[in-house]
Amino acid sequence: MNITLFGATGKTGPYLIEEGLKRGHEITVFARQSSRFDYKNVRIVRGDFTDAIALHEAINGADAVLSALGPTQFPHPKGEPIAHATQALIDIMAQAQVRRLIAVSTGTAADPDDRYDMKIRLPAILIKYLMPSIYQDIVTLAQVIRQSDRDWTMVRAGFLTNRSNSKGINVGVYGKTRHQLALSRLDLAKFMFDQIESDSYLAKAPGISSC
Ligand SMILES: NC(=O)c1ccc[n+]([C@@H]2O[C@H](COP(=O)([O-])OP(=O)(O)OC[C@H]3O[C@@H](n4cnc5c(N)ncnc54)[C@H](OP(=O)(O)O)[C@@H]3O)[C@@H](O)[C@H]2O)c1
């Protein structure tokens, strides 16, 4: 399959790329002009999120789009750049008739079915008051994904690690599922690729954590 990755220039990128290549997919990575990124055996399309032609080049013909876009800079700029970038790629997905979107979010983006889980709610409150521009972007990003007419799955993570072995994952809304805080990027990448041909979490936002 042809899979287009956004946010793969960040720390989760190598895990996503390696998982995709291992499964035999053709991988396209959209990289911002400013991003120092190079990787073997993937197609790289460079552009900015205001560049509809570059976005179309990256997305057209894809069987699915996976996004690990998230706040990198601190302080995070105001104006919700991650939500806007995601809206831009969703608009181009619609134009190119690409339906499947699997995007990473965080426990800070609450789901209506969540119940109280202190290890998720406490960081969310701290982010809300200490890093309001990040908080606002995360909340708006979740709205953008939920309101899209794509076949979306929003994968919510607590705290990402680079643990290299997988002992399995916990999946489900917070407060109703036995979760750890940490999720390895390896488990995240596997879960995202598993969703490409699964409709188990269509229009859902499961929390996931490593066992
Ligand atoms: N780190 C954690 O503990 C944690 C916890 C929960 C959820 N998450 C989520 O997991 C995902 C992956 O995390 P990570 O640690 O791998 O992320 P990361 O290393 O910070 O990478 C973030 C990606 O987003 C892109 N990006 C950042 N700011 C952008 C902007 N203004 N416009 C467009 N693109 C932008 C970066 O592109 P450039 O290379 O061009 O900067 C990069 O590809 C993110 O969605 C993050 O929110 C992370």
The ligand as an ORCA input file, in Angstrom:
! r2SCAN-3c Opt
* xyz 0 1
  N       6.393     13.300     23.461
  C       5.438     12.811     24.239
  O       5.649     12.364     25.375
  C       4.029     12.776     23.703
  C       2.987     12.456     24.579
  C       1.691     12.336     24.066
  C       1.456     12.546     22.708
  N       2.483     12.920     21.902
  C       2.195     13.143     20.481
  O       2.847     12.147     19.732
  C       3.202     12.660     18.445
  C       4.659     12.365     18.148
  O       5.462     12.843     19.209
  P       7.031     13.034     18.975
  O       7.627     13.151     20.324
  O       7.529     12.046     17.981
  O       6.991     14.468     18.269
  P       8.178     15.432     17.800
  O       9.489     14.753     17.810
  O       8.036     16.680     18.610
  O       7.765     15.709     16.262
  C       6.704     16.550     15.974
  C       6.455     16.594     14.490
  O       5.503     17.637     14.259
  C       6.056     18.576     13.329
  N       5.709     19.939     13.719
  C       5.997     20.569     14.889
  N       5.544     21.831     14.862
  C       4.947     21.998     13.658
  C       4.288     23.091     13.026
  N       4.160     24.267     13.640
  N       3.808     22.921     11.801
  C       3.932     21.733     11.160
  N       4.562     20.657     11.687
  C       5.062     20.794     12.927
  C       7.563     18.404     13.397
  O       8.078     18.802     12.140
  P       9.526     19.519     11.970
  O      10.531     18.402     11.942
  O       9.392     20.204     10.683
  O       9.688     20.453     13.147
  C       7.686     16.906     13.651
  O       7.607     16.190     12.443
  C       2.823     14.137     18.480
  O       1.540     14.252     17.905
  C       2.741     14.449     19.949
  O       1.839     15.508     20.211
  C       3.754     13.029     22.357
*
